[in-house]
């Protein structure tokens, strides 16, 4: 008799929101699927699994937010115009490459490019709140700088020759631009959840605490995606 383990084949990836999310009522709520262009967990089998999870969760509306031009701040070694053009093109490529997978969304959905979020009339006021907090609130500054420090640690691990000062400025601009949109602008616009494959950064958590928890009760909750590869034994 042959060992059945020899016949196990790789199954498809399945996504979930973890144990804590089982107590939540997602049915009928609105969410943002936040996409970091260039990350492997927003490609292929994991993206397909994410789409299937969103369908199962029966959200009333899903906005796929493609954070493409946000990435220009990470390209501090390039001229600003080129950094912007490259990040915008990569967003175009991501949408084209994943059009079929996104077409599998059965809940009402829309695509939001990062530039559209930046040009939202409400963005300026929320960015001003974040900038003022960074300048005047020591706890908030520590949270942002701590998040920057972790980013830079990863950068220098990959490339010991990284210009740390330039990287710090780029990371700070990235966070000061990102945080007002994700928290609190989307909460203000009525989104119940932000879906992303990683836990909140310290900067994002502090932004939520300062500008969302009391002002927009029940909105702007963070849902971390988890992925599991399932083995399948052919019948």
MARDOKE-734619 format. One record per residue (C-alpha): residue number from 1; residue in one letter; chain; x, y, z. Coordinates in steps of 0.02 Angstrom, whole numbers. Layout:
 num residuo cadena     xx     yy     zz
 NUM       a      A      X      Y      Z
...
# end
This chain:
 num residuo cadena     xx     yy     zz
   1       x      A      0      0      0
   2       x      A     75    167    -51
   3       x      A     95    309     71
   4       x      A    -44    435     34
   5       x      A     74    578     81
   6       x      A    163    545    -82
   7       x      A      5    597   -173
   8       x      A    -26    761    -80
   9       x      A    -21    909   -198
  10       x      A    -16   1092   -155
  11       x      A   -188   1164   -133
  12       x      A   -241   1341   -161
  13       x      A   -207   1477    -35
  14       x      A   -350   1526     78
  15       x      A   -364   1694    165
  16       x      A   -447   1738    329
  17       x      A   -454   1880    455
  18       x      A   -403   1777    607
  19       x      A   -496   1726    763
  20       x      A   -537   1901    824
  21       x      A   -634   1940    665
  22       x      A   -755   1796    697
  23       x      A   -843   1907    825
  24       x      A   -867   2046    698
  25       x      A  -1016   2074    586
  26       x      A   -945   2114    416
  27       x      A  -1103   2084    318
  28       x      A  -1167   2249    250
  29       x      A  -1015   2352    298
  30       x      A   -897   2452    186
  31       x      A   -712   2415    173
  32       x      A   -553   2471     85
  33       x      A   -435   2339     19
  34       x      A   -270   2431     33
  35       x      A   -146   2375   -100
  36       x      A     40   2407    -87
  37       x      A     98   2392   -266
  38       x      A    251   2281   -278
  39       x      A    213   2170   -128
  40       x      A    196   1985   -165
  41       x      A     45   1965    -53
  42       x      A    -52   2073   -176
  43       x      A    -15   1960   -323
  44       x      A    -65   1790   -390
  45       x      A   -138   1659   -276
  46       x      A   -142   1771   -123
  47       x      A   -237   1908   -213
  48       x      A   -360   1779   -278
  49       x      A   -382   1714   -100
  50       x      A   -411   1891    -39
  51       x      A   -546   1921   -169
  52       x      A   -633   1759   -119
  53       x      A   -627   1811     65
  54       x      A   -703   1980     25
  55       x      A   -843   1893    -70
  56       x      A   -876   1772     74
  57       x      A   -879   1914    200
  58       x      A  -1024   1995    107
  59       x      A   -965   2174    121
  60       x      A  -1089   2299     55
  61       x      A   -953   2389    -40
  62       x      A   -767   2364    -71
  63       x      A   -648   2499   -129
  64       x      A   -484   2433   -198
  65       x      A   -360   2571   -155
  66       x      A   -205   2556   -263
  67       x      A    -67   2644   -167
  68       x      A     46   2667   -317
  69       x      A    111   2845   -320
  70       x      A    132   2839   -131
  71       x      A    284   2731   -169
  72       x      A    375   2878   -250
  73       x      A    433   2931    -77
  74       x      A    530   2768    -63
  75       x      A    628   2811   -221
  76       x      A    732   2947   -141
  77       x      A    879   2902   -253
  78       x      A    782   2958   -409
  79       x      A    732   3130   -471
  80       x      A    553   3168   -410
  81       x      A    479   3167   -585
  82       x      A    551   2997   -624
  83       x      A    501   2926   -455
  84       x      A    323   2982   -485
  85       x      A    315   2918   -664
  86       x      A    388   2748   -616
  87       x      A    267   2723   -472
  88       x      A    118   2776   -578
  89       x      A    168   2656   -717
  90       x      A    185   2515   -592
  91       x      A      8   2551   -534
  92       x      A    -52   2540   -714
  93       x      A     40   2376   -735
  94       x      A    -33   2306   -574
  95       x      A   -210   2344   -627
  96       x      A   -183   2268   -799
  97       x      A    -97   2115   -730
  98       x      A   -231   2082   -600
  99       x      A   -386   2135   -696
 100       x      A   -451   1957   -711
 101       x      A   -429   1923   -525
 102       x      A   -513   2085   -475
 103       x      A   -653   2042   -596
 104       x      A   -693   1899   -477
 105       x      A   -761   2020   -347
 106       x      A   -947   1986   -335
 107       x      A   -984   2125   -211
 108       x      A  -1006   2304   -273
 109       x      A   -833   2377   -291
 110       x      A   -730   2518   -363
 111       x      A   -547   2559   -395
 112       x      A   -466   2707   -309
 113       x      A   -295   2763   -369
 114       x      A   -183   2851   -243
 115       x      A   -181   3014   -341
 116       x      A   -371   3022   -328
 117       x      A   -358   3007   -139
 118       x      A   -224   3143   -134
 119       x      A   -335   3260   -234
 120       x      A   -489   3228   -127
 121       x      A   -550   3398    -62
 122       x      A   -547   3330    116
 123       x      A   -366   3274    112
 124       x      A   -285   3442    152
 125       x      A   -374   3464    317
 126       x      A   -332   3289    376
 127       x      A   -150   3305    323
 128       x      A   -139   3467    421
 129       x      A   -198   3376    578
 130       x      A    -64   3244    555
 131       x      A     74   3371    520
 132       x      A     26   3471    675
 133       x      A     25   3314    781
 134       x      A    198   3266    719
 135       x      A    265   3439    761
 136       x      A    179   3463    930
 137       x      A    134   3293   1003
 138       x      A    287   3199   1070
 139       x      A    193   3033   1079
 140       x      A    140   3047    899
 141       x      A    314   3096    840
 142       x      A    387   2946    933
 143       x      A    262   2829    849
 144       x      A    302   2896    676
 145       x      A    491   2897    705
 146       x      A    483   2720    776
 147       x      A    395   2661    618
 148       x      A    525   2749    511
 149       x      A    662   2665    611
 150       x      A    593   2492    572
 151       x      A    581   2534    387
 152       x      A    761   2595    385
 153       x      A    822   2440    478
 154       x      A    748   2333    338
 155       x      A    825   2445    205
 156       x      A    999   2440    279
 157       x      A    987   2251    303
 158       x      A    960   2236    115
 159       x      A   1082   2373     69
 160       x      A   1210   2426    200
 161       x      A   1256   2574     88
 162       x      A   1084   2654    106
 163       x      A   1087   2843    130
 164       x      A   1001   2840    300
 165       x      A    968   3027    309
 166       x      A    885   3030    138
 167       x      A    790   2870    179
 168       x      A    725   2947    340
 169       x      A    657   3098    247
 170       x      A    575   2987    116
 171       x      A    496   2874    247
 172       x      A    432   3022    346
 173       x      A    352   3098    192
 174       x      A    276   2928    152
 175       x      A    195   2914    323
 176       x      A    139   3094    335
 177       x      A     54   3071    166
 178       x      A    -16   2897    201
 179       x      A    -86   2915    377
 180       x      A   -213   3056    347
 181       x      A   -293   2960    203
 182       x      A   -305   2789    284
 183       x      A   -344   2861    456
 184       x      A   -446   2974    471
 185       x      A   -505   3023    296
 186       x      A   -576   2852    252
 187       x      A   -659   2841    423
 188       x      A   -737   3011    392
 189       x      A   -801   2945    225
 190       x      A   -890   2804    315
 191       x      A   -776   2655    287
 192       x      A   -795   2527    424
 193       x      A   -637   2426    388
 194       x      A   -467   2437    308
 195       x      A   -407   2267    246
 196       x      A   -220   2237    233
 197       x      A   -103   2086    249
 198       x      A      0   2161    390
 199       x      A    -38   2230    565
 200       x      A    -49   2418    587
 201       x      A    114   2510    606
 202       x      A    142   2610    765
 203       x      A    116   2769    663
 204       x      A    -51   2709    595
 205       x      A   -110   2647    765
 206       x      A    -70   2814    846
 207       x      A   -159   2905    703
 208       x      A   -312   2797    732
 209       x      A   -305   2830    918
 210       x      A   -292   3019    898
 211       x      A   -408   3053    753
 212       x      A   -529   2908    731
 213       x      A   -571   2814    892
 214       x      A   -679   2952    967
 215       x      A   -720   3059    816
 216       x      A   -780   2914    707
 217       x      A   -835   2779    827
 218       x      A   -843   2608    745
 219       x      A   -759   2665    585
 220       x      A   -582   2638    521
 221       x      A   -558   2468    599
 222       x      A   -405   2372    541
 223       x      A   -423   2195    473
 224       x      A   -260   2100    449
 225       x      A   -262   1966    315
 226       x      A   -189   1795    351
 227       x      A   -146   1666    220
 228       x      A   -133   1478    231
 229       x      A    -81   1356     97
 230       x      A   -191   1203    103
 231       x      A   -133   1031     52
 232       x      A   -254    929    -50
 233       x      A   -258    741    -66
 234       x      A   -336    686   -231
 235       x      A   -485    570   -209
# end
